[in-house]
C-alpha cells in the first residue's frame, strides 16, 4: 500500500500516525481546511492517498504552496494538478480514483459536471438513482434483478463521490455538505435496496405477518457515523436489523416461512447489494457487529429480543453507541411508523 513518506501527511494536515508514515483512516483533515481532507486517503477503498502520498517523493512544492496559502477555501488556486489530463474537471487532475473512473466511463465527465453544479441534495441523488435503474430495467413495471440493482447503486456511488470531490476541490462544499451527501447516499441506497429485495422475496414467500395478522417490515438502524449523519468517503456503515414481532409469511408461491427467517434472507441480500465487490466496485462496507451478541448473535432480532438483551446483557458502551442509533430504512409506511415508535420507546430508557 502506498505510504506517506517522511511524515508528509502529518506536515500537511495531521493525518498520519507519527513515525509510521501510513495514512490515518483516510484523512488529511488539516490540509487547506476542506480540501483533500476527505479525498486524499482511502478513496473508494482504493487505499491510495490519491492526491499526494503516492507522489510524496517530491513534496516540496506542495508544502511550499500549502505554507504560503492564506485562503484555503480556494485550493485549486494554490495547487497544480498532479495528473495532466484533457478532462475539464478538477478531480481528474487531483485524484487517481476519479481519473480512472473517467477513463472507464467517458460519459461520467458530463454527468459529474452536471451534478457538481449545485449542492448534492437528497432529492437529486434519489432522482439520479431512479434514472440509473430506469435505464437498466427495460420493463418499467418489473423489479430490477440483483445484478441490475448492484450496478445502479455502484454507478451512483461513483457519480456522487466524484461530484462531491469536485465541489470540495472547488472550495464550494463545506464539511456539512460532504458528510450530508455521503449520508444521504447511504440512506437512499439502503432504502432502495431494501424495497427491491423485500418485494422480490415477498413474491416467493408472501408478506411477513405478525401474530395478529398485521403487516411487518424490516427496520435498518444506522449506528455510528451513519446514525449521526457524519459519514465521510472512507466510512463503512454500522447497521442493526430489527423487526417488530415474530410471525409467519403468507400469500407467496412457496410454503410460508417464519418471519425471522424471511427477514434474515432480506438482510443477507441487502448486505450483498451494498458490500459485494463487483466489476463496478462496491457501495459501502457493512459492519453488523454492533447487533446484540455481535457476530455470534442472529442477523436480525425482534424488538422483544432486543429489549431482553438491553436489560440482561447490555453494556455501558452499548448505551453510548445507541445514542446515535436511528432508523435509516424510512418511515413512510404504516408498519415502518409503528416499528419506529416502538423502537424509540424501547431505546430511550436504555440510553
C-alpha angles and dihedrals in degrees: 000000000000111000136200106255123219093001095295092152091051092049093046099044117339091260099130134079102246112252097011098074088210123132112260109228094320096295137120089171101168095056110114093329103267100012122101093343088111101029111038093075134060094337111188092347088295089127089217123133079218100183102047122343097074088056098040092120085089104033099142097094091046092050093045091052091047095048092048095047116111099168107052092172088077103051096158088065093062104038133061116219115264092213119052108217138155091232112112094223126101091220092062090061099044105036128058087197093057093042091054092046092052091048091051095045112027091182088062092077094067093041094052091046090054094046093047093053090084138016113291101245125186090253093054093049092049092048091052091051089050089054093048092050092046091054091049098049116062095196110058090206095052125091116245116252120244089260093050092047093049093048093049093048093048094047089049089052093054092048094048094044093051094044093050089046090051092052092045093050089048091055095239099108121072125204092267091056093049096047091041092053092048091049092048090050090053095047094046091048092050094046096046094045091046092052093049095045094045093050091049094051092045089061088059103036105016131237119324110246132189128227092278093046094260119150114255131204136192115251120209113206116202114213134186117005093356091054090047093047091239105116117152127199095269097045125117119211121249109211139180122193118215136170133190106243144337122271142117140278122251138190103030132129091249133053116290118265133198116278091239090054091048094051091044088059090048091050094050093051092045091054090049091050090056105033110028111112110231134164086282094051123239137295105223135340108246124220116192098172096106092069119105109295091003118233091353093058129081116279092238129029136193120238089251091055091047093050092050090050092050094055100035104036108006112130131209095257090052090058089056092045093053092056087081095037115118138155110265096173094086133258102225097115128067094244090050092050090049091049092048092052094049093045092051091051089051099046101044096067090046096054 
